[in-house]
């Protein structure tokens, strides 16, 4: 019976946690702490902390950890399946629809309209990060005096190294982090 309860609880969480793993946290808390009483708030907070520290999506990690606490290894498997099942079904349905109707001009028009929107969203997020790194704000400041020249230097060096020598981006990120520690340490 506990396995069915875990499965149904996490299917509900998986269906309604639109917006990513952090959006699922209140739903998980409601199911696990308030409705079923499987965990208290301290245990729930510990599980969220562990789920944030471990690699992978936080909602799936939380489901796995809750399932382990409630019903051992089998509970972890059941809760994890319940969490991912709705997404899998939705993606498979959309893939079926796409492959069935991909030749239609209307579908191609929709996809053609979505591509620039996706690029714009990614570019917007990228620009927000660049502005935050260069100016300390999420948008252009009123004064050019706000430029953080160390950040600009590290960015330019990283970009140059990536383009000139095609180094592994992870190595460039590690090097940039080390340069930031060194340069900001000397400047501060």
N, C-alpha and C positions, 0 to 999 in steps of 0.2 A: 504494500500500500504506500509506503514512504517513497518508493521509486516513482510511482505514478504521480504523487503529489509534487515531487521534485521536477519531474518531466513537465507537468502541466504548468507549474509556477514559472519555470524558465522558458517555456514556449511563449507564455504571456509576456514575459520580459523581453524576449527576442522580437516579438511582433510589434511592441509599442515603444521600444527604445530608439526612436528615430532621432538622429542627431549624434550618434556615436556612443561610445562606452560610458562617458561621463553622464550622458543623459539617462543611462540605465541605472545609475546608482540609487536614485530615489525609488525607482521601481523595485530594485533588488531589496532595498531596506524595507519597503512596504510588505513585500512577500515574505521575506526571511525573518524579520524581527516582529512586525506588527501582526500579520495574518497568522503565520504558522508558529511563531515563537521558537524557531529552531536555534536562533542565536540571540544574545542580548546585544545592546548597543556597543559595549566594549569589545566583544568578540567581532561584531560587524566592522567596527573601525579598524581592528587589527587585520582583518581579511582585506579590507580596502587598501590598507597600507602595503600589505604583501603583494596584492594584485597590481598596484602601481609600480612597485619595485621590480617585478619580474617582466621579462620580455613578452610581448604579445598584447593583444587587445584586452583592455581592462575588464570589459563585461565578461568575456570568455574566461579570463583568469579568475574573476570573482565567482563565476558559476562553478568552476572546477574546485576552488577552495571551499565554497559553501557545501557543495556536494560531498567533498571529503569529510568535512566536519559533521555533516548530518548522517551520512550512510557509507562512509569509507570509499574505497576505490570504485565500486559499482555506482555509488551515488555521484561521484565526480564525473564518471562517464555519462550517466543519465542526465545530469544537470547541464553538462557541456553540450551534449546533443540537443537538449531542449533549447539552449540559448542560440545555437547556430541553425537549427532546423528551419525557422521561418525565413531567414535570409537566403538559405539555400533554395528553398521552394520558390521564393520570389525571383531570384536571379535565374533559376532554371526556366521559370515561366516567361520572363522577359527575353531570355535567349531563344526560346522556342518561337515566340512571337517575332523576334528579329529575323531569325533564319527563315521563317515561313513567308514573311512579308518584306524582306530586305530589298527586293527588286522594285517595289512600288515607289513611284516618284514622291509620294507624300512622306514616306518613311525617310527617304534620302533627304528630303527638304527639312524634316525635323532634325535629323542628325547633322545636316549642314548648318542649321541654325544654332545647334547646341555647341558645336566645336568652338566657334569664336567666344561664346559665353564662358566655356570652361577655361579657355586660354586667358580670358580677361580676369576670371576669378583667381587663377594661379598667379597671374601677373600682379594683381592687386595685393595678394598676400605677400608676394616677393617684395614689392615696393614698400609695403608696410614694414617688413623686416629690415630692408635697407635703410629706410628713414629712421627707424628705431636705433639701428647701429650707428648711423652717421650723425644724427641730430638728437637722439634721446627722446624723440616723440614719434607718433605714428603718422604724422603728416609733415609737410614742409614747414619749417618755422618761418617767422616773419623776418628774422635776421640771419645773415650768413655767419655771424659770429658764433653760432651754436654748433658749427661743424666740429666733430671729434676727429681730429686729423690722424690719430693713431688707428682708429677703426678704418678710415679711408685707406691708409697705407697698407694695413693688413689685407683688406679686401682687394686692393689693386695688385699686391704681390701674389695673393692666392690665385686671382684670375689670370695673371701673367704666367704663373707656373703651370696652371691647368692647360692653358692654350699652347704654350711653348713646348713643354716637355710631356704633356699628356699623362701626368702622374695620377695615381689612384686618388680619387677625391677624398677618401677617408684619411689618407696620409696628409693631404693638404689641410683638411680640417684639424687633424691633430697638431700639425705644425702651426696652423693659425692660432689654435688655442694656446700653445706654448709661447708663441710670439706675443699674444695678448697678455699672458701672465707676466712675461718678462718686461714688455714695454710699458704696460700699465703699472707694474710694480716699480719701475724706474721713474715714471712720471708722477706717481702718487707718493 
